[in-house]
Amino acid sequence: MSADRPFHLPPDADLRRLVHFSAGDGRIWLAGHRMLLVHVEALGSLRRELIQTIGPQQARRVLMRAGYAAGQRDAALARQVRPDATPFEQFAVGPQLHMLEGAVQVTPERFEMDLEAGHHLGMFRWDHSWEVETHVRHFGPQQEPVCWMLIGYASGYVSAFMGRPVIYRETECSACGAAHCRIEGRVLEDWPDGEQLARDYDADSMLVRIEDLQSTVDTLRETLAPRDELGELIGQSRAFQRAAGLLRKAAGTQVTVLLTGETGVGKERFARSLHAMSGRAAKPFVAVNCAALPADLIESELFGAEKGAYTGAASARIGRFERADGGTLFLDELGEMPLPAQAKLLRALQNGEIERLGGTQVRKVDVRVVAATNVDLEAAVANGRFRRDLMYRLNVYPIPIPSLRERVEDIEPLAVHLLRHYSALHQKRIGGLTDRALDAMRHHGWPGNVRELENLIERGVILCGSGEAIDVDDLFPTPPGHGKDGTGGVTVSAEGHLERVTPATDGHLLDALLQGGLSLDALEDSLIQEAVARSKGNLAAAARTLGLSRPQLSYRLARVKERLRD
């Protein structure tokens, strides 16, 4: 695009619809990301504290980097919100969001962009900069520009939008006596002093130095701490740490361990971690799902069978106990094991001896048994479905594994870990999880526990667009509503007022249609024609106003013309 004509920012109704005020639970959302309304005085006080604590130059760089990160986040919305718009209309999402967020008024003065050639030249006028207002209030008129977060936002937004480093600088600033603030942006290579300007965003800023120091400390702490291996077990909650602590204490012993907990809490992963931490780590880990084996085959699967022991046994075969000799045997869903097999299991646990089905030779095995069940074994004993002596033998060292509902603090790190795993598995780049998606996961009931979380994250990776962040709609087939009270909450009108979003079940709209004698087709025709008229024939703008894509609007517009001809 060239700069041979004046540029006016497009209508921002599509962006205002992304802002959602959930007054019932005290949160504000922008396209699935949580936002805050913060007093400028509070930000000004923080800014003043930074300047007085670490000096103006380091404070400037910290705030520039914070703005840069915010700009990068907003850039991810540009093509997602306006997929069929012109390049300038897509680009305008950043300046318009900056205004919608209350940061500054933006007026385009010159704009050139060629994505294929990697060219960009942007000149914008700023008015009502919040940074100018608060900085001058605290420190008086200045000799140097002070819109640090704002200029960082511009650089971060355009760099992410173009996919290459773009640097904006403030050429005029109201804090220095100018009538307006003005900024100019170019691709890094087009600035004569580009390398010097880029240093403000380099990794040697104080913010990154602090992060590097923290990372070094964490690495040293891990190096000096006792080593163990929890594998893919992730969590910091108290409930998780209690279970992990019991697991570590059992690792150096030979005690039989009973893992209890709901379906999907990760009992097999706990068992594998116990094996990895034990002295048997170099030997086999053999897992058996007792519920998946037919009752007449489970004995031969566990203890082996001699030739001719049953119809079809053409040769002798070893069982899972012998395969796990020297290592660990994990018996999952133990509560489903039939009573005859329970008697043989008790002997193996007490004496370390087994007999193959159809055989008479006693075989010694050195196996550590880790059992798991979601069945109440005491109730099973009372019902005659489980041996009491076996329950006592297994219950020497029980480890209750908490449900995901009991470890809400672990949902986010687990989700991030699973996101990395499934992104690599499906070879898809994902821009993380939105705040709204994380919040929905924290409030979900999780009947399927960690296994359900795994399935949801994989679903989200598959449904989410490449480079986009996973939102609620990508995770849950029926996404939860915006407001906890069942209403749609409130959003921002064109005049800047808050207005309630009417829920789909409200009957007032239907009443108005019936009283006005409008049919559904007539209502659709009127809406489409009004949107096209307001946008002065610009179909892309009309589509955004109606929340449609350009092809969807073209299809509906053709139907309108057909009905008019009829």
C-alpha positions as CSV (number, residue, x, y, z in Angstrom):
1,M,0.0,0.0,0.0
2,S,1.1,3.5,-0.7
3,A,0.6,6.8,1.1
4,D,-0.9,8.8,-1.8
5,R,-4.3,9.2,-0.2
6,P,-5.5,10.0,3.4
7,F,-6.2,7.1,5.6
8,H,-9.1,6.9,7.9
9,L,-9.4,4.2,10.5
10,P,-12.3,1.7,9.7
11,P,-15.3,1.3,11.9
12,D,-14.4,-0.5,15.2
13,A,-17.8,-2.2,15.9
14,D,-16.1,-5.6,15.4
15,L,-13.5,-4.8,18.0
16,R,-16.0,-3.4,20.5
17,R,-17.9,-6.7,20.3
18,L,-14.8,-8.4,21.5
19,V,-14.8,-6.5,24.8
20,H,-17.0,-8.2,27.4
21,F,-17.8,-6.9,30.9
22,S,-18.8,-9.8,33.1
23,A,-20.1,-7.7,35.9
24,G,-21.4,-10.8,37.8
25,D,-17.9,-12.1,38.5
26,G,-15.8,-9.0,38.2
27,R,-13.9,-9.7,35.1
28,I,-13.3,-8.0,31.7
29,W,-12.5,-10.0,28.5
30,L,-10.9,-8.9,25.2
31,A,-11.3,-11.8,22.7
32,G,-10.8,-14.4,25.4
33,H,-7.9,-12.6,27.2
34,R,-8.5,-11.0,30.6
35,M,-8.2,-7.3,30.8
36,L,-8.2,-4.7,33.6
37,L,-9.5,-1.2,34.1
38,V,-6.8,0.4,36.1
39,H,-6.6,4.0,37.4
40,V,-4.0,6.1,35.5
41,E,-2.9,7.4,38.8
42,A,-2.0,3.9,39.9
43,L,0.0,3.2,36.8
44,G,1.6,6.7,37.2
45,S,2.6,5.8,40.8
46,L,4.1,2.6,39.6
47,R,6.0,4.4,36.9
48,R,7.3,7.0,39.4
49,E,8.5,4.2,41.7
50,L,10.3,2.5,38.9
51,I,12.1,5.7,37.9
52,Q,13.1,6.5,41.4
53,T,14.2,3.0,42.2
54,I,16.1,1.9,39.1
55,G,16.6,5.2,37.2
56,P,14.9,6.7,34.2
57,Q,16.8,4.8,31.5
58,Q,16.2,1.3,33.0
59,A,12.6,2.3,33.8
60,R,12.1,3.4,30.2
61,R,13.4,0.1,28.9
62,V,11.3,-2.0,31.3
63,L,8.2,-0.1,30.2
64,M,9.0,-0.3,26.5
65,R,9.4,-4.1,26.8
66,A,6.1,-4.4,28.7
67,G,4.4,-2.4,25.9
68,Y,6.1,-4.5,23.3
69,A,4.7,-7.7,24.8
70,A,1.2,-6.1,24.8
71,G,1.5,-5.1,21.1
72,Q,2.6,-8.6,20.1
73,R,-0.5,-10.1,21.9
74,D,-2.9,-7.7,20.1
75,A,-1.2,-8.4,16.7
76,A,-2.5,-12.0,16.9
77,L,-6.0,-10.7,16.7
78,A,-5.6,-8.6,13.6
79,R,-6.1,-11.2,10.8
80,Q,-8.3,-13.3,13.0
81,V,-10.8,-10.5,13.5
82,R,-10.7,-9.1,9.9
83,P,-9.7,-12.1,7.7
84,D,-11.2,-10.6,4.5
85,A,-10.3,-6.9,5.0
86,T,-7.7,-4.9,3.2
87,P,-4.1,-4.9,4.6
88,F,-4.7,-1.4,6.2
89,E,-8.0,-2.4,7.7
90,Q,-6.3,-5.5,9.2
91,F,-3.4,-3.3,10.4
92,A,-5.8,-0.8,11.9
93,V,-6.8,-3.3,14.6
94,G,-3.7,-2.3,16.6
95,P,-4.3,1.4,16.6
96,Q,-8.0,0.9,17.2
97,L,-7.4,-1.5,20.1
98,H,-4.9,1.0,21.6
99,M,-7.7,3.6,21.5
100,L,-10.3,1.2,22.8
101,E,-8.0,0.3,25.7
102,G,-7.8,4.0,26.6
103,A,-4.1,4.4,25.9
104,V,-4.0,7.2,23.3
105,Q,-5.9,8.7,20.4
106,V,-4.3,7.6,17.1
107,T,-4.6,9.5,13.7
108,P,-2.8,8.0,10.7
109,E,-0.8,10.5,8.7
110,R,1.3,8.3,6.4
111,F,1.2,4.6,5.8
112,E,3.2,2.3,3.5
113,M,3.3,-1.4,3.8
114,D,4.4,-4.2,1.4
115,L,4.4,-7.5,3.3
116,E,6.0,-9.5,0.4
117,A,8.8,-7.0,0.0
118,G,9.2,-6.5,3.8
119,H,8.7,-2.7,3.5
120,H,6.9,-0.5,6.1
121,L,6.7,3.2,6.7
122,G,4.2,4.5,9.2
123,M,3.6,8.0,10.6
124,F,0.9,8.5,13.2
125,R,-0.2,11.4,15.4
126,W,-1.0,10.7,19.0
127,D,-3.2,12.8,21.3
128,H,-4.2,12.4,24.9
129,S,-1.3,10.0,25.8
130,W,-1.8,8.7,29.3
131,E,2.0,8.6,29.7
132,V,2.4,12.2,28.9
133,E,-0.3,13.2,31.4
134,T,1.0,11.2,34.3
135,H,4.7,11.8,33.6
136,V,4.3,15.6,33.4
137,R,2.1,15.5,36.6
138,H,4.9,13.9,38.5
139,F,8.1,15.3,36.9
140,G,7.0,18.4,35.0
141,P,8.0,19.3,31.3
142,Q,10.6,17.1,29.7
143,Q,13.5,17.3,27.3
144,E,13.0,13.7,25.9
145,P,9.9,11.8,24.8
146,V,8.1,9.9,27.6
147,C,5.6,7.6,25.8
148,W,7.6,4.6,26.6
149,M,4.9,1.9,26.9
150,L,3.1,3.3,23.9
151,I,6.1,3.3,21.6
152,G,6.9,-0.3,22.8
153,Y,3.4,-1.3,21.9
154,A,3.7,0.1,18.4
155,S,7.0,-1.6,17.8
156,G,5.7,-4.9,19.2
157,Y,2.5,-4.8,17.3
158,V,3.9,-4.0,13.8
159,S,6.8,-6.4,14.3
160,A,4.4,-9.3,15.0
161,F,2.0,-8.1,12.2
162,M,4.8,-8.1,9.6
163,G,6.8,-11.0,10.9
164,R,10.0,-9.0,11.0
165,P,11.6,-6.4,13.3
166,V,10.0,-3.0,13.0
167,I,11.1,-0.1,15.2
168,Y,9.0,2.9,16.0
169,R,10.4,6.1,17.6
170,E,8.7,9.2,19.0
171,T,9.7,12.2,16.9
172,E,7.6,14.7,18.8
173,C,6.2,14.5,22.3
174,S,3.6,16.7,24.1
175,A,5.7,16.3,27.3
176,C,8.4,18.3,25.5
177,G,6.0,21.1,24.5
178,A,4.8,19.9,21.1
179,A,1.2,20.3,20.2
180,H,0.9,16.5,19.5
181,C,3.0,13.4,19.9
182,R,4.1,12.0,16.6
183,I,5.7,8.6,15.9
184,E,7.5,7.1,12.9
185,G,8.1,3.5,12.2
186,R,10.4,1.6,9.8
187,V,11.8,-1.8,9.3
188,L,14.9,-2.2,11.5
189,E,17.3,-2.2,8.5
190,D,15.9,1.1,7.2
191,W,16.9,3.0,10.3
192,P,20.5,4.4,10.1
193,D,20.7,3.9,13.9
194,G,18.5,0.8,13.9
195,E,20.9,-1.4,15.9
196,Q,21.0,1.3,18.7
197,L,17.2,1.6,18.7
198,A,16.8,-2.2,18.9
199,R,19.0,-2.4,22.0
200,D,16.0,-1.1,24.0
201,Y,14.4,-4.4,23.3
202,D,17.5,-6.6,23.7
203,A,18.0,-9.3,26.2
204,D,20.3,-7.1,28.3
205,S,17.5,-5.0,29.7
206,M,17.0,-5.2,33.5
207,L,13.8,-7.1,33.2
208,V,15.5,-9.9,31.2
209,R,18.5,-9.8,33.4
210,I,16.3,-10.5,36.4
211,E,14.6,-13.3,34.6
212,D,18.1,-14.8,33.7
213,L,19.2,-14.6,37.3
214,Q,16.1,-16.3,38.5
215,S,16.6,-19.0,35.9
216,T,20.2,-19.5,37.0
217,V,19.1,-19.7,40.7
218,D,16.4,-22.3,39.8
219,T,19.0,-24.3,37.8
220,L,21.5,-24.3,40.7
221,R,18.8,-25.2,43.1
222,E,17.7,-28.2,41.0
223,T,21.4,-29.2,40.6
224,L,22.0,-29.2,44.4
225,A,18.7,-30.8,45.3
226,P,18.3,-34.6,45.7
227,R,17.6,-36.1,42.3
228,D,14.4,-38.1,41.6
229,E,12.3,-38.7,38.6
230,L,8.6,-38.0,38.5
231,G,8.4,-38.4,34.8
232,E,5.3,-36.6,33.4
233,L,3.9,-36.0,36.8
234,I,3.4,-32.2,37.1
235,G,2.0,-30.2,40.0
236,Q,2.7,-27.9,42.9
237,S,-0.6,-28.1,44.8
238,R,-0.6,-29.4,48.3
239,A,-2.7,-32.4,47.4
240,F,-0.3,-33.4,44.6
241,Q,2.8,-32.8,46.8
242,R,1.4,-35.1,49.5
243,A,0.9,-37.9,47.0
244,A,4.4,-37.3,45.4
245,G,6.0,-37.2,48.8
246,L,4.5,-40.7,49.7
247,L,5.7,-41.9,46.3
248,R,9.3,-40.7,46.9
249,K,9.4,-42.4,50.3
250,A,8.3,-45.7,48.9
251,A,10.7,-45.6,46.0
252,G,13.8,-46.8,47.9
253,T,11.9,-49.7,49.5
254,Q,10.3,-52.9,48.3
255,V,6.9,-52.3,49.8
256,T,3.8,-53.2,47.8
257,V,2.0,-50.0,46.9
258,L,-1.7,-49.5,46.4
259,L,-2.7,-46.4,44.3
260,T,-6.3,-45.3,44.8
261,G,-8.3,-42.5,43.2
262,E,-10.9,-41.7,40.6
263,T,-10.7,-42.8,37.0
264,G,-8.3,-40.7,35.0
265,V,-6.2,-39.3,37.8
266,G,-3.0,-40.8,36.4
267,K,-2.4,-43.9,38.5
268,E,-0.3,-45.6,35.8
269,R,1.9,-42.5,35.5
270,F,2.4,-42.6,39.3
271,A,3.3,-46.3,39.0
272,R,5.8,-45.6,36.2
273,S,7.4,-42.8,38.2
274,L,7.7,-45.0,41.2
275,H,9.5,-47.6,39.1
276,A,11.8,-45.0,37.6
277,M,12.8,-43.7,41.0
278,S,13.4,-47.2,42.4
279,G,16.4,-49.5,42.2
280,R,14.5,-51.6,39.7
281,A,14.5,-48.8,37.0
282,A,16.8,-50.8,34.7
283,K,14.5,-53.8,34.8
284,P,11.1,-54.3,33.0
285,F,7.9,-52.3,33.9
286,V,4.9,-54.5,33.0
287,A,1.4,-53.1,33.1
288,V,-1.8,-55.2,33.2
289,N,-5.4,-53.9,33.0
290,C,-7.3,-56.5,35.0
291,A,-10.6,-55.2,33.8
292,A,-9.7,-55.6,30.2
293,L,-8.8,-59.3,30.5
294,P,-11.5,-62.0,30.3
295,A,-12.0,-63.8,33.6
296,D,-11.0,-67.2,32.1
297,L,-7.7,-65.8,30.8
298,I,-6.5,-63.6,33.5
299,E,-4.7,-66.4,35.4
300,S,-2.8,-67.5,32.3
301,E,-1.9,-63.8,31.5
302,L,-0.6,-63.2,35.0
303,F,1.1,-66.5,35.9
304,G,1.6,-68.2,32.5
305,A,0.4,-71.5,31.2
306,E,1.9,-74.9,30.4
307,K,1.4,-76.6,27.1
308,G,-2.1,-78.2,27.0
309,A,-3.3,-76.3,30.0
310,Y,-6.4,-75.2,28.1
311,T,-7.8,-75.7,24.6
312,G,-5.5,-73.9,22.1
313,A,-2.5,-73.9,24.4
314,A,-0.1,-75.4,21.9
315,S,3.0,-74.4,23.7
316,A,4.1,-73.2,27.1
317,R,4.0,-69.4,27.6
318,I,5.3,-67.2,30.4
319,G,3.0,-64.8,32.2
320,R,3.4,-61.2,33.2
321,F,5.0,-62.0,36.6
322,E,7.8,-63.8,34.9
323,R,8.2,-61.0,32.3
324,A,8.5,-58.5,35.1
325,D,11.1,-60.5,37.0
326,G,13.5,-58.1,38.7
327,G,11.2,-55.1,37.9
328,T,7.8,-53.8,38.6
329,L,4.3,-55.3,37.8
330,F,1.5,-52.7,37.7
331,L,-1.9,-54.2,38.2
332,D,-4.5,-51.7,37.2
333,E,-8.2,-52.0,38.0
334,L,-7.4,-54.6,40.6
335,G,-10.9,-54.5,42.1
336,E,-12.1,-56.2,38.9
337,M,-9.9,-59.3,39.4
338,P,-11.9,-62.6,39.8
339,L,-11.6,-64.4,43.2
340,P,-9.6,-67.5,41.9
341,A,-6.9,-65.2,40.6
342,Q,-6.9,-63.2,43.8
343,A,-5.8,-66.3,45.8
344,K,-2.8,-66.9,43.5
345,L,-1.9,-63.2,43.7
346,L,-1.9,-63.4,47.5
347,R,0.6,-66.3,47.4
348,A,2.8,-64.4,44.9
349,L,2.8,-61.3,47.2
350,Q,3.5,-63.3,50.4
351,N,6.1,-65.8,49.1
352,G,7.3,-64.5,45.7
353,E,6.2,-67.8,44.2
354,I,3.9,-68.6,41.2
355,E,2.7,-71.6,39.4
356,R,1.8,-71.6,35.7
357,L,-1.7,-72.7,34.8
358,G,-1.7,-76.4,34.3
359,G,1.7,-76.8,35.9
360,T,3.0,-78.1,39.2
361,Q,6.5,-76.5,39.3
362,V,6.8,-73.6,41.8
363,R,8.7,-70.7,40.3
364,K,10.4,-67.9,42.3
365,V,10.0,-64.4,41.0
366,D,11.4,-61.1,42.2
367,V,8.7,-58.7,41.4
368,R,7.5,-55.5,43.0
369,V,3.7,-55.2,42.7
370,V,2.1,-51.8,42.4
371,A,-1.7,-52.1,42.3
372,A,-4.3,-49.5,41.5
373,T,-8.1,-49.3,41.8
374,N,-10.9,-46.8,41.8
375,V,-13.1,-49.4,43.7
376,D,-13.8,-49.2,47.4
377,L,-12.1,-52.4,48.4
378,E,-13.7,-52.5,51.8
379,A,-17.1,-52.4,50.2
380,A,-16.0,-55.0,47.7
381,V,-14.9,-57.2,50.6
382,A,-18.3,-56.7,52.3
383,N,-20.0,-57.8,49.1
384,G,-17.9,-60.9,48.8
385,R,-16.2,-59.7,45.6
386,F,-12.7,-59.2,47.1
387,R,-10.6,-61.3,49.5
388,R,-10.1,-59.6,52.9
389,D,-6.6,-61.1,53.4
390,L,-5.5,-59.8,50.0
391,M,-6.9,-56.3,50.8
392,Y,-4.9,-56.2,54.0
393,R,-1.8,-57.4,52.1
394,L,-2.2,-54.7,49.5
395,N,-3.1,-51.9,51.9
396,V,0.3,-51.8,53.6
397,Y,1.2,-48.6,51.8
398,P,-1.8,-46.9,50.2
399,I,-1.2,-43.7,48.2
400,P,-4.4,-41.7,47.5
401,I,-4.1,-39.7,44.3
402,P,-6.1,-36.5,44.3
403,S,-8.6,-35.7,41.6
404,L,-8.1,-32.7,39.4
405,R,-10.8,-30.9,41.3
406,E,-8.6,-31.1,44.4
407,R,-5.6,-29.7,42.6
408,V,-6.9,-26.7,40.7
409,E,-3.6,-24.9,41.0
410,D,-2.1,-27.6,38.8
411,I,-4.5,-27.2,35.9
412,E,-2.6,-24.5,34.1
413,P,0.9,-26.1,34.2
414,L,-0.6,-29.4,33.2
415,A,-2.5,-27.8,30.3
416,V,0.7,-25.9,29.1
417,H,2.7,-29.2,29.3
418,L,0.0,-31.1,27.3
419,L,-0.2,-28.2,24.8
420,R,3.5,-28.5,24.0
421,H,3.1,-32.3,23.7
422,Y,0.2,-32.2,21.3
423,S,1.4,-29.3,19.3
424,A,4.6,-31.3,18.6
425,L,2.6,-34.5,18.0
426,H,0.3,-32.8,15.4
427,Q,3.1,-30.5,14.1
428,K,1.0,-27.4,14.7
429,R,2.1,-24.0,16.1
430,I,-0.3,-22.8,18.7
431,G,-0.3,-19.4,20.4
432,G,-1.0,-20.7,23.9
433,L,-4.3,-20.7,25.8
434,T,-6.5,-17.6,26.3
435,D,-7.2,-16.4,29.8
436,R,-10.9,-17.3,29.3
437,A,-10.0,-20.8,28.3
438,L,-7.8,-21.2,31.5
439,D,-10.6,-19.7,33.6
440,A,-13.1,-22.1,32.1
441,M,-10.8,-25.1,32.9
442,R,-10.4,-24.0,36.5
443,H,-14.2,-24.0,37.0
444,H,-14.9,-27.2,35.1
445,G,-16.0,-30.2,37.2
446,W,-13.4,-32.7,35.6
447,P,-15.3,-36.0,36.0
448,G,-12.6,-37.6,33.8
449,N,-9.7,-35.9,35.6
450,V,-6.3,-35.7,33.9
451,R,-7.3,-38.0,31.1
452,E,-10.2,-35.7,30.3
453,L,-7.8,-32.7,30.3
454,E,-5.5,-34.5,27.9
455,N,-8.5,-35.1,25.5
456,L,-9.6,-31.5,25.7
457,I,-6.2,-30.1,25.0
458,E,-5.7,-32.4,22.0
459,R,-9.1,-31.3,20.8
460,G,-8.2,-27.7,21.2
461,V,-4.9,-28.2,19.3
462,I,-6.8,-29.8,16.4
463,L,-9.6,-27.2,16.2
464,C,-7.6,-24.0,16.8
465,G,-6.2,-22.1,13.8
466,S,-2.5,-22.2,13.3
467,G,-0.7,-19.5,15.3
468,E,-3.9,-18.7,17.3
469,A,-4.5,-19.1,21.0
470,I,-6.9,-21.9,22.1
471,D,-10.2,-20.4,23.4
472,V,-13.1,-21.9,25.2
473,D,-15.0,-22.9,22.0
474,D,-12.0,-25.0,20.9
475,L,-11.9,-27.0,24.2
476,F,-15.5,-27.6,25.1
477,P,-18.2,-28.8,22.7
478,T,-20.8,-26.7,24.5
479,P,-18.8,-23.6,25.8
480,P,-19.9,-22.1,29.1
481,G,-21.8,-18.8,28.9
482,H,-20.1,-15.4,29.5
483,G,-22.0,-14.5,32.6
484,K,-22.5,-16.7,35.6
485,D,-26.0,-15.5,36.0
486,G,-26.9,-16.8,32.6
487,T,-27.0,-13.4,30.9
488,G,-24.6,-12.2,28.2
489,G,-23.1,-9.5,30.4
490,V,-22.3,-6.1,28.9
491,T,-20.2,-4.7,26.1
492,V,-19.3,-1.3,24.7
493,S,-21.5,0.7,22.4
494,A,-20.4,3.0,19.6
495,E,-20.9,6.0,21.9
496,G,-18.6,4.4,24.6
497,H,-21.5,3.4,26.9
498,L,-21.9,0.0,28.4
499,E,-24.9,-1.9,27.0
500,R,-26.3,-5.3,28.0
501,V,-25.9,-8.2,25.6
502,T,-29.3,-9.9,25.3
503,P,-29.2,-13.6,25.9
504,A,-30.5,-15.8,23.1
505,T,-33.4,-17.1,25.2
506,D,-34.9,-13.6,25.8
507,G,-38.3,-13.4,24.2
508,H,-38.5,-9.6,23.8
509,L,-37.0,-9.6,20.3
510,L,-39.6,-12.1,19.1
511,D,-42.4,-10.0,20.5
512,A,-41.1,-6.9,18.7
513,L,-40.9,-8.9,15.4
514,L,-44.5,-10.2,15.8
515,Q,-45.8,-6.7,16.6
516,G,-44.1,-5.1,13.7
517,G,-45.3,-7.8,11.2
518,L,-41.8,-8.6,10.1
519,S,-40.9,-12.1,8.8
520,L,-37.5,-13.6,9.4
521,D,-36.5,-13.1,5.8
522,A,-37.6,-9.5,5.9
523,L,-35.6,-8.9,9.1
524,E,-32.5,-10.4,7.5
525,D,-32.9,-8.3,4.3
526,S,-33.3,-5.1,6.3
527,L,-30.2,-5.8,8.5
528,I,-28.0,-6.6,5.4
529,Q,-29.2,-3.6,3.4
530,E,-28.7,-1.3,6.4
531,A,-25.2,-2.6,7.1
532,V,-24.2,-2.2,3.4
533,A,-25.6,1.3,3.3
534,R,-23.8,2.4,6.5
535,S,-20.5,1.0,5.1
536,K,-21.1,2.9,1.8
537,G,-21.0,-0.2,-0.2
538,N,-17.8,-1.6,1.4
539,L,-18.8,-5.3,1.7
540,A,-15.8,-6.2,3.9
541,A,-16.8,-3.5,6.4
542,A,-20.5,-4.5,6.3
543,A,-19.5,-8.1,6.9
544,R,-17.5,-7.2,10.0
545,T,-20.4,-5.1,11.3
546,L,-22.7,-8.1,11.0
547,G,-20.1,-10.6,12.4
548,L,-19.9,-12.4,9.0
549,S,-17.1,-13.3,6.6
550,R,-17.1,-11.6,3.2
551,P,-18.2,-14.8,1.4
552,Q,-21.1,-15.3,3.9
553,L,-22.3,-11.7,3.3
554,S,-22.1,-12.0,-0.5
555,Y,-24.2,-15.2,-0.4
556,R,-26.9,-13.5,1.8
557,L,-26.8,-10.4,-0.4
558,A,-27.5,-12.5,-3.5
559,R,-30.5,-14.0,-1.7
560,V,-31.8,-10.5,-0.9
561,K,-31.6,-9.5,-4.5
562,E,-33.4,-12.6,-5.6
563,R,-36.2,-11.9,-3.1
564,L,-36.5,-8.3,-4.3
565,R,-36.8,-9.5,-8.0
566,D,-39.5,-11.9,-6.9
